Amino acid sequence: KKVCEQMKLDFREESVIAAHLADRPGSLGRLTRKLAEKGINIEYVYGSIGKSAERALVVIGVNDVDAASRLLK
């Protein structure tokens, strides 16, 4: 943030949810289905996993962070 401000670059801060998912087919689908069933809209998703990791990290931008966070606890 400080660097962007000093360089006069536009940026935006947002609250997101993060989840560790099993590296198996359907894991992301199950999570997104839970959100959809509660009417929580997904705006974007970023994911990452290391070579030997058992779980992927997914960062999800949603329209209601508080509701999504309660749902996924």
N, CA, C and O atoms as CSV, one atom per row, in Angstrom:
chain,resi,resn,atom,element,x,y,z
A,1,LYS,N,N,0.828,-1.183,0.000
A,1,LYS,CA,C,0.000,0.000,0.000
A,1,LYS,C,C,0.872,1.246,0.000
A,1,LYS,O,O,0.640,2.186,-0.760
A,2,LYS,N,N,1.874,1.234,0.862
A,2,LYS,CA,C,2.751,2.402,0.974
A,2,LYS,C,C,3.475,2.672,-0.346
A,2,LYS,O,O,3.573,3.816,-0.790
A,3,VAL,N,N,3.980,1.605,-0.965
A,3,VAL,CA,C,4.703,1.748,-2.232
A,3,VAL,C,C,3.774,2.268,-3.320
A,3,VAL,O,O,4.145,3.167,-4.076
A,4,CYS,N,N,2.578,1.714,-3.406
A,4,CYS,CA,C,1.615,2.173,-4.416
A,4,CYS,C,C,1.281,3.646,-4.220
A,4,CYS,O,O,1.208,4.408,-5.184
A,5,GLU,N,N,1.080,4.042,-2.970
A,5,GLU,CA,C,0.784,5.446,-2.692
A,5,GLU,C,C,1.949,6.342,-3.098
A,5,GLU,O,O,1.743,7.385,-3.717
A,6,GLN,N,N,3.173,5.938,-2.751
A,6,GLN,CA,C,4.348,6.743,-3.102
A,6,GLN,C,C,4.518,6.862,-4.611
A,6,GLN,O,O,4.959,7.895,-5.115
A,7,MET,N,N,4.163,5.794,-5.329
A,7,MET,CA,C,4.304,5.802,-6.787
A,7,MET,C,C,3.058,6.357,-7.485
A,7,MET,O,O,2.978,6.393,-8.713
A,8,LYS,N,N,2.090,6.788,-6.671
A,8,LYS,CA,C,0.832,7.331,-7.195
A,8,LYS,C,C,0.102,6.334,-8.109
A,8,LYS,O,O,-0.468,6.706,-9.135
A,9,LEU,N,N,0.140,5.060,-7.704
A,9,LEU,CA,C,-0.547,4.008,-8.443
A,9,LEU,C,C,-1.930,3.784,-7.843
A,9,LEU,O,O,-2.099,3.819,-6.624
A,10,ASP,N,N,-2.899,3.558,-8.692
A,10,ASP,CA,C,-4.237,3.225,-8.217
A,10,ASP,C,C,-4.229,1.815,-7.646
A,10,ASP,O,O,-3.594,0.920,-8.205
A,11,PHE,N,N,-4.928,1.613,-6.541
A,11,PHE,CA,C,-5.066,0.293,-5.958
A,11,PHE,C,C,-6.359,0.259,-5.166
A,11,PHE,O,O,-6.969,1.291,-4.886
A,12,ARG,N,N,-6.758,-0.946,-4.813
A,12,ARG,CA,C,-7.983,-1.124,-4.038
A,12,ARG,C,C,-7.746,-2.246,-3.033
A,12,ARG,O,O,-7.217,-3.302,-3.380
A,13,GLU,N,N,-8.133,-2.015,-1.819
A,13,GLU,CA,C,-8.066,-3.047,-0.794
A,13,GLU,C,C,-9.455,-3.654,-0.630
A,13,GLU,O,O,-10.457,-2.939,-0.641
A,14,GLU,N,N,-9.507,-4.965,-0.480
A,14,GLU,CA,C,-10.775,-5.657,-0.305
A,14,GLU,C,C,-10.629,-6.749,0.741
A,14,GLU,O,O,-9.560,-7.340,0.895
A,15,SER,N,N,-11.699,-7.007,1.448
A,15,SER,CA,C,-11.741,-8.158,2.343
A,15,SER,C,C,-12.142,-9.371,1.512
A,15,SER,O,O,-13.001,-9.277,0.636
A,16,VAL,N,N,-11.520,-10.498,1.789
A,16,VAL,CA,C,-11.786,-11.737,1.058
A,16,VAL,C,C,-11.858,-12.886,2.054
A,16,VAL,O,O,-11.562,-12.715,3.237
A,17,ILE,N,N,-12.247,-14.041,1.571
A,17,ILE,CA,C,-12.153,-15.241,2.387
A,17,ILE,C,C,-11.059,-16.120,1.789
A,17,ILE,O,O,-10.801,-16.076,0.586
A,18,ALA,N,N,-10.431,-16.905,2.627
A,18,ALA,CA,C,-9.402,-17.839,2.168
A,18,ALA,C,C,-9.745,-19.213,2.723
A,18,ALA,O,O,-10.181,-19.345,3.867
A,19,ALA,N,N,-9.544,-20.225,1.902
A,19,ALA,CA,C,-9.858,-21.588,2.330
A,19,ALA,C,C,-8.778,-22.536,1.825
A,19,ALA,O,O,-8.248,-22.368,0.727
A,20,HIS,N,N,-8.465,-23.531,2.640
A,20,HIS,CA,C,-7.583,-24.613,2.216
A,20,HIS,C,C,-8.473,-25.764,1.767
A,20,HIS,O,O,-9.316,-26.245,2.524
A,21,LEU,N,N,-8.275,-26.195,0.536
A,21,LEU,CA,C,-9.102,-27.268,-0.028
A,21,LEU,C,C,-8.253,-28.478,-0.365
A,21,LEU,O,O,-7.091,-28.348,-0.750
A,22,ALA,N,N,-8.838,-29.644,-0.220
A,22,ALA,CA,C,-8.166,-30.870,-0.632
A,22,ALA,C,C,-7.884,-30.796,-2.125
A,22,ALA,O,O,-8.696,-30.285,-2.895
A,23,ASP,N,N,-6.739,-31.306,-2.522
A,23,ASP,CA,C,-6.358,-31.301,-3.944
A,23,ASP,C,C,-7.020,-32.491,-4.631
A,23,ASP,O,O,-6.359,-33.438,-5.055
A,24,ARG,N,N,-8.353,-32.411,-4.728
A,24,ARG,CA,C,-9.153,-33.487,-5.338
A,24,ARG,C,C,-10.244,-32.866,-6.212
A,24,ARG,O,O,-10.728,-31.771,-5.924
A,25,PRO,N,N,-10.624,-33.564,-7.270
A,25,PRO,CA,C,-11.723,-33.067,-8.107
A,25,PRO,C,C,-12.986,-32.831,-7.274
A,25,PRO,O,O,-13.357,-33.662,-6.444
A,26,GLY,N,N,-13.625,-31.714,-7.499
A,26,GLY,CA,C,-14.883,-31.411,-6.826
A,26,GLY,C,C,-14.767,-30.580,-5.570
A,26,GLY,O,O,-15.778,-30.084,-5.073
A,27,SER,N,N,-13.550,-30.408,-5.031
A,27,SER,CA,C,-13.393,-29.648,-3.783
A,27,SER,C,C,-13.873,-28.200,-3.923
A,27,SER,O,O,-14.612,-27.701,-3.074
A,28,LEU,N,N,-13.458,-27.546,-4.975
A,28,LEU,CA,C,-13.877,-26.162,-5.188
A,28,LEU,C,C,-15.378,-26.100,-5.479
A,28,LEU,O,O,-16.056,-25.174,-5.034
A,29,GLY,N,N,-15.889,-27.055,-6.203
A,29,GLY,CA,C,-17.319,-27.102,-6.505
A,29,GLY,C,C,-18.174,-27.218,-5.258
A,29,GLY,O,O,-19.216,-26.570,-5.158
A,30,ARG,N,N,-17.748,-28.036,-4.307
A,30,ARG,CA,C,-18.502,-28.182,-3.065
A,30,ARG,C,C,-18.522,-26.872,-2.283
A,30,ARG,O,O,-19.553,-26.487,-1.731
A,31,LEU,N,N,-17.389,-26.196,-2.239
A,31,LEU,CA,C,-17.311,-24.922,-1.524
A,31,LEU,C,C,-18.178,-23.857,-2.191
A,31,LEU,O,O,-18.922,-23.144,-1.517
A,32,THR,N,N,-18.081,-23.752,-3.513
A,32,THR,CA,C,-18.856,-22.728,-4.216
A,32,THR,C,C,-20.358,-23.031,-4.172
A,32,THR,O,O,-21.170,-22.106,-4.167
A,33,ARG,N,N,-20.728,-24.289,-4.141
A,33,ARG,CA,C,-22.139,-24.656,-4.034
A,33,ARG,C,C,-22.712,-24.183,-2.694
A,33,ARG,O,O,-23.837,-23.685,-2.641
A,34,LYS,N,N,-21.936,-24.338,-1.609
A,34,LYS,CA,C,-22.377,-23.854,-0.298
A,34,LYS,C,C,-22.644,-22.353,-0.342
A,34,LYS,O,O,-23.649,-21.873,0.182
A,35,LEU,N,N,-21.731,-21.624,-0.972
A,35,LEU,CA,C,-21.912,-20.174,-1.077
A,35,LEU,C,C,-23.151,-19.840,-1.896
A,35,LEU,O,O,-23.941,-18.979,-1.509
A,36,ALA,N,N,-23.320,-20.512,-3.015
A,36,ALA,CA,C,-24.461,-20.247,-3.903
A,36,ALA,C,C,-25.786,-20.536,-3.197
A,36,ALA,O,O,-26.751,-19.788,-3.354
A,37,GLU,N,N,-25.832,-21.609,-2.429
A,37,GLU,CA,C,-27.070,-21.977,-1.735
A,37,GLU,C,C,-27.504,-20.904,-0.742
A,37,GLU,O,O,-28.691,-20.791,-0.435
A,38,LYS,N,N,-26.565,-20.125,-0.241
A,38,LYS,CA,C,-26.871,-19.040,0.701
A,38,LYS,C,C,-26.980,-17.690,0.000
A,38,LYS,O,O,-27.102,-16.657,0.659
A,39,GLY,N,N,-26.936,-17.691,-1.330
A,39,GLY,CA,C,-27.086,-16.444,-2.083
A,39,GLY,C,C,-25.865,-15.550,-2.059
A,39,GLY,O,O,-25.974,-14.345,-2.289
A,40,ILE,N,N,-24.697,-16.123,-1.781
A,40,ILE,CA,C,-23.449,-15.348,-1.744
A,40,ILE,C,C,-22.805,-15.409,-3.124
A,40,ILE,O,O,-22.467,-16.487,-3.615
A,41,ASN,N,N,-22.641,-14.258,-3.737
A,41,ASN,CA,C,-22.067,-14.180,-5.074
A,41,ASN,C,C,-20.550,-14.171,-5.032
A,41,ASN,O,O,-19.947,-13.475,-4.215
A,42,ILE,N,N,-19.940,-14.943,-5.913
A,42,ILE,CA,C,-18.484,-14.987,-6.045
A,42,ILE,C,C,-18.088,-13.990,-7.121
A,42,ILE,O,O,-18.604,-14.037,-8.238
A,43,GLU,N,N,-17.170,-13.084,-6.786
A,43,GLU,CA,C,-16.711,-12.082,-7.735
A,43,GLU,C,C,-15.409,-12.497,-8.417
A,43,GLU,O,O,-15.188,-12.178,-9.585
A,44,TYR,N,N,-14.548,-13.209,-7.687
A,44,TYR,CA,C,-13.317,-13.734,-8.283
A,44,TYR,C,C,-12.726,-14.790,-7.366
A,44,TYR,O,O,-13.047,-14.856,-6.179
A,45,VAL,N,N,-11.848,-15.624,-7.940
A,45,VAL,CA,C,-11.173,-16.684,-7.190
A,45,VAL,C,C,-9.733,-16.774,-7.673
A,45,VAL,O,O,-9.464,-16.765,-8.874
A,46,TYR,N,N,-8.812,-16.862,-6.717
A,46,TYR,CA,C,-7.398,-17.114,-7.023
A,46,TYR,C,C,-6.999,-18.367,-6.267
A,46,TYR,O,O,-7.435,-18.567,-5.133
A,47,GLY,N,N,-6.192,-19.199,-6.862
A,47,GLY,CA,C,-5.771,-20.408,-6.187
A,47,GLY,C,C,-4.288,-20.677,-6.367
A,47,GLY,O,O,-3.663,-20.210,-7.319
A,48,SER,N,N,-3.737,-21.443,-5.426
A,48,SER,CA,C,-2.331,-21.799,-5.490
A,48,SER,C,C,-2.114,-23.092,-4.709
A,48,SER,O,O,-2.804,-23.369,-3.728
A,49,ILE,N,N,-1.138,-23.874,-5.167
A,49,ILE,CA,C,-0.775,-25.093,-4.441
A,49,ILE,C,C,0.698,-25.390,-4.703
A,49,ILE,O,O,1.192,-25.220,-5.817
A,50,GLY,N,N,1.374,-25.829,-3.674
A,50,GLY,CA,C,2.778,-26.215,-3.815
A,50,GLY,C,C,2.901,-27.617,-4.370
A,50,GLY,O,O,1.929,-28.373,-4.370
A,51,LYS,N,N,4.084,-27.974,-4.845
A,51,LYS,CA,C,4.308,-29.285,-5.466
A,51,LYS,C,C,3.900,-30.454,-4.585
A,51,LYS,O,O,3.213,-31.366,-5.046
A,52,SER,N,N,4.307,-30.441,-3.344
A,52,SER,CA,C,4.023,-31.591,-2.483
A,52,SER,C,C,2.910,-31.302,-1.475
A,52,SER,O,O,2.725,-32.064,-0.526
A,53,ALA,N,N,2.177,-30.222,-1.668
A,53,ALA,CA,C,1.116,-29.868,-0.725
A,53,ALA,C,C,-0.094,-30.779,-0.900
A,53,ALA,O,O,-0.401,-31.231,-2.003
A,54,GLU,N,N,-0.764,-31.034,0.203
A,54,GLU,CA,C,-1.978,-31.848,0.159
A,54,GLU,C,C,-3.218,-30.991,-0.028
A,54,GLU,O,O,-4.280,-31.492,-0.397
A,55,ARG,N,N,-3.079,-29.684,0.231
A,55,ARG,CA,C,-4.225,-28.797,0.133
A,55,ARG,C,C,-3.872,-27.569,-0.701
A,55,ARG,O,O,-2.739,-27.088,-0.692
A,56,ALA,N,N,-4.863,-27.087,-1.411
A,56,ALA,CA,C,-4.710,-25.863,-2.196
A,56,ALA,C,C,-5.235,-24.692,-1.368
A,56,ALA,O,O,-6.155,-24.851,-0.565
A,57,LEU,N,N,-4.648,-23.528,-1.569
A,57,LEU,CA,C,-5.151,-22.313,-0.940
A,57,LEU,C,C,-5.947,-21.553,-1.985
A,57,LEU,O,O,-5.443,-21.250,-3.067
A,58,VAL,N,N,-7.201,-21.247,-1.651
A,58,VAL,CA,C,-8.036,-20.476,-2.572
A,58,VAL,C,C,-8.457,-19.190,-1.859
A,58,VAL,O,O,-8.898,-19.214,-0.710
A,59,VAL,N,N,-8.313,-18.077,-2.561
A,59,VAL,CA,C,-8.742,-16.776,-2.070
A,59,VAL,C,C,-9.956,-16.386,-2.904
A,59,VAL,O,O,-9.903,-16.376,-4.133
A,60,ILE,N,N,-11.049,-16.065,-2.219
A,60,ILE,CA,C,-12.307,-15.831,-2.915
A,60,ILE,C,C,-12.875,-14.467,-2.533
A,60,ILE,O,O,-13.079,-14.169,-1.357
A,61,GLY,N,N,-13.123,-13.653,-3.545
A,61,GLY,CA,C,-13.795,-12.377,-3.342
A,61,GLY,C,C,-15.286,-12.598,-3.480
A,61,GLY,O,O,-15.753,-13.085,-4.509
A,62,VAL,N,N,-16.032,-12.246,-2.456
A,62,VAL,CA,C,-17.479,-12.455,-2.449
A,62,VAL,C,C,-18.200,-11.156,-2.104
A,62,VAL,O,O,-17.589,-10.206,-1.615
A,63,ASN,N,N,-19.499,-11.127,-2.363
A,63,ASN,CA,C,-20.259,-9.919,-2.082
A,63,ASN,C,C,-20.616,-9.775,-0.605
A,63,ASN,O,O,-21.014,-8.688,-0.187
A,64,ASP,N,N,-20.489,-10.822,0.194
A,64,ASP,CA,C,-20.793,-10.758,1.621
A,64,ASP,C,C,-19.755,-11.583,2.387
A,64,ASP,O,O,-19.955,-12.770,2.645
A,65,VAL,N,N,-18.657,-10.938,2.741
A,65,VAL,CA,C,-17.536,-11.622,3.401
A,65,VAL,C,C,-17.949,-12.188,4.756
A,65,VAL,O,O,-17.560,-13.301,5.107
A,66,ASP,N,N,-18.732,-11.429,5.517
A,66,ASP,CA,C,-19.132,-11.899,6.844
A,66,ASP,C,C,-19.966,-13.177,6.758
A,66,ASP,O,O,-19.714,-14.132,7.494
A,67,ALA,N,N,-20.953,-13.199,5.868
A,67,ALA,CA,C,-21.809,-14.389,5.724
A,67,ALA,C,C,-20.991,-15.571,5.223
A,67,ALA,O,O,-21.172,-16.691,5.701
A,68,ALA,N,N,-20.098,-15.342,4.269
A,68,ALA,CA,C,-19.267,-16.431,3.731
A,68,ALA,C,C,-18.335,-16.974,4.807
A,68,ALA,O,O,-18.128,-18.184,4.899
A,69,SER,N,N,-17.786,-16.105,5.603
A,69,SER,CA,C,-16.880,-16.524,6.659
A,69,SER,C,C,-17.613,-17.378,7.697
A,69,SER,O,O,-17.090,-18.400,8.139
A,70,ARG,N,N,-18.805,-16.967,8.079
A,70,ARG,CA,C,-19.602,-17.761,9.035
A,70,ARG,C,C,-19.954,-19.121,8.450
A,70,ARG,O,O,-19.911,-20.129,9.156
A,71,LEU,N,N,-20.298,-19.158,7.183
A,71,LEU,CA,C,-20.693,-20.398,6.515
A,71,LEU,C,C,-19.542,-21.401,6.447
A,71,LEU,O,O,-19.758,-22.605,6.587
A,72,LEU,N,N,-18.340,-20.915,6.236
A,72,LEU,CA,C,-17.207,-21.814,6.008
A,72,LEU,C,C,-16.445,-22.178,7.283
A,72,LEU,O,O,-15.444,-22.891,7.211
A,73,LYS,N,N,-16.885,-21.715,8.422
A,73,LYS,CA,C,-16.201,-22.067,9.686
A,73,LYS,C,C,-16.529,-23.465,10.095
A,73,LYS,O,O,-16.050,-23.935,11.127
